[in-house]
């Protein structure tokens, strides 16, 4: 897992500026579209708010726009979706111990 602040630092986005945060969100949207196409998961599920350890509301709103979550999804639906997406990611990238 990585926080938005950590990610934005790595990709040169200044989280203190609204325009820059919007640029970061656009980058995540592009990456999500590609990982959905290639692997059927939203990779940004592993990018979380520092103190809540869940994605920002924009993650869930984008999932709704894409039809991956019902419109006006409940908190429970959002948390279930987040956990499922995270599991898909970790399962996909999991390295089996081959001793």
Secondary structure, DSSP 4 states (H G I P E B T S, - for coil): -EEHHHHHHHHT--TTSHHHHHHHHHHHHHHHHHHHHHHSS-GGGGEE-TTT-S--HHHHHHHHHTTSS-TT--HHHHHHHHHHHHHHHHHHH------
